[in-house]
């Protein structure tokens, strides 16, 4: 005869329930581990780590984000179309991430005037004595980097008819109007440019000395480097430059600064066969720059007219191209 022990029976039931619970808990933990592994695999594939170990998204790079403008100045001398270049190295504080690119061109135009001998008899002023040097009106001003979006294109203000009348008066009075020897008439066909003074046109190329992919297959026209005239150009993707990389920009002008153009000279305006060089095609931007084109008639000591055949103005249209990127630095501590 078996004795019924309710306490022992309860203990056995509790043991069975506990064993069953432990089994279900182990099964649940196993499933959770599988889910974690799947999630980690999906995250690795999404970030690129699954196919390219070591690749990290820009957003995941540790460090403080600081807005930053990366610029380089490239002098563009006058009378040259050769390629100019400038480089900048990313410092060791951290990488640079570019968001948009931009460029502008600053005029540094100067000119010198060859003063006639009789200038010593003039009242005190900037033209008395020596060959003074001046800065043009565009000096220090920022100009467009291309002419494709220039709304001022071909806005001439020619007044050659008035100039011809004044020259006829000067010739008729002979030496009675010596002040006209230094007078100037700023708007001839030869001195009415078809677009803005010190306006740049050229091509740009960017080379990264690191292992990065090229930024262009051929050099980029300056009209495609920016939107409108000087507006920033949003990049197609964030451009990442590692610390220590050297970035070089090559700029090739399409034409010299303020190029002489056309063949409209005095021979075609006034029919002066003996003065085919006046007015001078080099002076077509003189109205913009505040340079007075001298009249062609000077008077010698005996009162005989002397026609001007040599340009008394020497122009030096230097410029400075500034190319840059807007973005941010990721400031990281330097490893010991």
Residue, then its C-alpha position, 0 to 999 in steps of 0.5 A: x500500500x502506497x502512502x500518498x504524500x501531498x507535499x512531495x507531489x507538489x514538489x514534483x509538479x513544481x520541478x516539472x513546471x520549472x524545467x519546462x519554463x527553463x526550456x522555453x526560456x532557453x528557446x526564447x533566448x536563442x531566437x533573440x540571439x538570432x534576431x540580434x545577429x540578423x540586425x547586425x548583419x543588416x546594419x553592416x550591409x547598409x553601412x558598407x562594412x559587409x562588402x568593404x570592411x573598414x568603410x565608414x559613413x561620413x555621418x558616423x565619423x567621430x568628432x566635432x563638426x565645425x563650419x569651415x570655408x576652404x579657399x585658395x588664391x590664384x594670381x592671374x597676371x596680365x597678358x597671359x593665358x598659361x595655366x596657373x595653379x595653387x595647392x592647399x593641404x588638409x591639416x591634421x586637426x581632422x578631415x574636411x567635408x565639402x558641401x558646395x564649391x564657389x569662385x570669384x575674381x578680383x581686379x587689381x588693374x593699374x595703369x600709367x600715363x605718359x605725360x607730354x613735355x609741356x605738362x610742367x607748365x600745367x597747374x598743380x595736379x596729378x598729371x604734372x611732372x613725371x609719369x603718374x600711376x593710377x588704379x582703375x575703377x575696378x581695382x579691388x572689386x570682385x568680378x564675374x568668373x564667366x561671361x555667359x550670364x552677363x546681362x550687361x553684354x554689348x551695352x555700348x554707349x558710343x559718342x564718336x560723332x560728338x568727339x569728331x566735332x570737338x576734334x575739328x574745333x581743336x584742329x581749326x583753332x590750332x595752338x589756341x586750345x592747348x588744354x586739349x592736349x590732355x583732354x580725353x573722350x571716353x566713348x569711342x568704338x575702340x573704347x566701348x567693350x562688349x562686356x564687363x571690365x576684368x571679367x574672367x573666362x577660363x577652365x578649372x580642374x581639381x586634382x587630389x594628391x591622395x587616392x581619391x577619385x578624380x573630380x572631372x574627366x576634363x577641365x570644367x568651364x568657369x561658366x559651369x563651375x558656378x550658378x548665375x555669376x558667382x553663386x555657389x554650386x551645390x555638389x552632387x554628394x558630400x566630398x570628403x578630404x582626409x587630413x594630410x591630403x593635398x588639393x590642387x586647383x589648375x586655372x587656365x584663362x581663355x583670354x588675357x585680362x581685358x583683351x584688346x579686340x577688333x580693328x576699330x581705330x582712328x583710321x576707320x573712324x576719322x579717316x586719318x591715314x597718318x594716325x591709324x593707331x588712334x584711338x587704340x584698341x588696348x583702350x576699349x575698357x578705358x571708360x569702365x576704368x576711368x581712363x581718359x583716352x587722350x585726343x590725337x592732336x598735340x601742339x609743338x612749341x611752334x604751334x604746329x599740330x602733332x598727331x598722336x600715334x603712340x598710346x600714352x597709357x600703359x595698362x596692367x590688368x592683373x587679377x586674383x582668382x579665389x576658388x573655394x569650397x564651403x563645408x565643415x571640418x570634423x575635429x578629431x584629437x591627434x593620436x599619441 
